[in-house]
Amino acid sequence: MAKKNLKVSALKFEISTNLDKVLEVLEKLKFIEHSDVFFESRAEDWIYSEPPEQDMDKVLKELGY
């Protein structure tokens, strides 16, 4: 069984419940480019690309974790 990563779980939760804020943070930190289409997939693509722990920490900190 695969080990669960709490950071990834928290980010997936935020994407599913607070998408606008997550996109705002990802754009602010320049992890994704601004786009007016494919909102959810841009955030999901970022998390599924397995970003470094430091990048996830920055996003979670901006989200108030």
N, C-alpha and C positions, 0 to 999 in steps of 0.2 A: 504494500500500500504506500502511496506517495505521501511524503511529509507535507502537512499543510503549512503554508506561509501566511502568517497573520497579516502582514503588510499587504500582500496581494489580495487577501480576503477583504480587508478594510477598503482597499481601493475599488474592488469590484462592487462592494456594497455602495460606496459613494457614487460610482458611475450609474448604478441602477436607481438610486434615490435622489441624487443631487447633481445631475448631469451638467447643468449650466455652470455651477460653481467649479466643478472639476475641469471643464473645458477652459474656463477663465484662468484657472491656475496653471494648467498645462501650457496655454498660450503665453501667459505672463513669464513663465520660466523658460520659454522658447523650446519646449519639448515637442510641440506640434505647431504647425502653421495655422493661421486663422483661415476659416472657410465657412461659407454660408450653407453648405450642404453636408450630408452624412455625419450629423452631429454625434450620435452614439458610437458609430463605428470608428470614428477618429480616436475617441478615448479608449475604446476596447482594443483597437489595434496597438495603441501605445502600451497598454498593460500586457497584452499577449506577446509583444516583442521582447519580453523579459528585460525590462530596464534595470540598470544597476541599482543596488540597494540605496546608494546615496541619492539617486534621483527620486526613488520612491519616498525616502525620508523627507526630502524637500517638499514634495507634493503633500504628504500627510501633515507636515508642519503647517503649511499654508492653509490646509483645511481644518486646522485646529486640534490635531491629535497630539 
